[in-house]
């Protein structure tokens, strides 16, 4: 089998693994998280993004988003007017990621500002680095009915690690390692 065919097969297997994990009943699943909100897929300017909008435990409108090329969450916190959000980094306060706040929090130095109009299946608006919205980028989003936010984040590009072919001691099983390109993590 050619390298290209093996790569395609590895990507399909990875996607199926994440999909299967998300659908296992009774387990903490990747797909469970967006039951609290809506997942949207689209663009911020020319960059592909995935956005989740929801209400936190205090009934405040918040959200998170990530650039498809990066896979790292950035927080969105609602401002006074409907559809206005400030973009704040999700702070890691401790040494481990698990100590980071679960929900976005207001920050002193926002990374950007959003104005969104959400309809049945769309969210459109503008993004600006400054609160005066003098220079903006278009935000064009469509609701994702097929895949959940966390599943889409886990969907990073993978490749087969060259020279990683392994065989079991009896030769009955063979495998390669694949690498998730954004994080560099490898798995059999």
N, C-alpha and C positions, 0 to 999 in steps of 0.2 A: 504494500500500500504506500502511495507517495506521501511525502511530508505534508502537503496541502490537504490531502484527504484525512490524514490522521489529525491534523489541526482542526478541521471542521468537525470531525467526530468528537474530539475532546471538548470543543465548545458546546456541542449538543448535549453531551453527557453532563457537563457542568450545569447548563441551564436546566436539564431534567432533574438533577440532584437538588437544586435550589427549589424548583417547583414542587417536587415530591416532599421535601422538608416542610414547605409552607402548607401543604394539604394534609399532613398527618394529624388526625383527630386526637385531642387530649394532650398534645405536646405544645410547648411554647413555640409558636410558629412565626415565621417572618411575615406572613400575610395578615396576622391579627392586628398589627399596630394601626392600620389605617381605618379600622372600624370607627375610630374617633374622629375621622375627618375625610377629606377628599384628596385624591392624588391627581395631579395634573402633569402633563408632559408637553414640552414645547421649547420655545427659545426665549432667551433674554439677549437682545441684540442678535448676534449671529451664533451665539453659544447655546448648545443643547442643555436644557435643565429639566429637573424633575422637582415639583413643588408639592408639599402637603400642607393644607390649611385645616385647622381644627380649633376647638375651644378647649382651654386648659381646665384644671379642676376649679379655678376661680371664675369660670365662664368667660374668660378673656380670649378674644380672637388672637391666635398665634399661628406659627407655622415654621416649617423648615424647608430648605431646598438644597440641592447640590447640582454642581456642573457635572454632566455625564462623564466628562474627561477626567474629573478629579475624584468624585465619589465621597467628598467630605461635606458633612452637614453645616449649614449656616442658618442661624435663627432669624425668624421674622416675628416682630412684636407689633401688634396693632397700635396705631396712634389715634388721636381723638376722632377724626372723621372716618366714616365707613369706607373700607377698602384701602386705607392708608396704613402702610407698615414701615417700620424702620428695621434695617438689617443689622443684626448684632452677631458677633462671633459667639459660638457656644464655648464658654470658658471651661477649661479643665482645671479645677481648683486643687486637686490632689495629684499624687503620682500616677494613679491609675485612671483610665478612662471611665470606669464605673463610678468614680466620685464626681463626675461632671453632672451639672444639673440636667434633669430629664427634659425640661422645657426651656424654651428661649426666655431670656430675661432682658429687661431694658438695660441698655449700655450708655455710657457717657459719650462715646465716640462711635456713632453708627458708621457702618461701612457703606451704606447706601439707603435710598428711600424708594418705596414702591407706592404706586397708586393703581389699584386693580378694580375692575368692574367684573363681578362674577355673575354669569347667567347660568342657565341649566347645565350646559356641557362645556362652557368656555370660561376662561378668565383672561381678560386682555387689559392692557394698561401700559404704564411707563415705569422706568427705573431711572434714578438719577443718583449721582455721587453726592450731590448737595441738596439741602432741603428746599431750595428755591426752584428746582427743576428747570434751570436755564439750559442745560445740556442733558438730553435724555436718550435712552435706548428703549425700543419697543419690547413689550412683553406679550407673547402670543402663546396661550396654553389651551390644551384640550384635556378634558377629564379622561383619565385612564380607567376603563372598566375591566380590562383584562389583567393587568399586573399591579400589584401593590407597591407603595413607595420603597419599602425596605427590600423587596425582591428586585426592584429596578436598580437600587444602589448596589446590590450584590452581583449584578449582572456585568461586571467588568470584563474586558477583553482578556482572553487567555491565550497562551502559546505553549507548545511542547518544549521542554527544556532539552536542548541538544545534548547528546551523550548521556542521557539519564535512563536509558533502557536498562531494566533490571529483570531478573528471572528468579523464581523460587529455587530452593536447593534441588528439588527433584525435576525442575524444568517444566512443570505442569502449568505454571502461571507466569505471565510476562506483563510488564507495565512500563509506562513512562511517567515522569513527573510533569505537571503543567504548572505554569506560573501565571498568577493574576497580575496583569501589567501595571495597574495603578499602584498597588501596594508592594509588589515584588514577592508576595507570599507564594509558596509552592506547596503542592499536594500531589499524592499519587493518583 
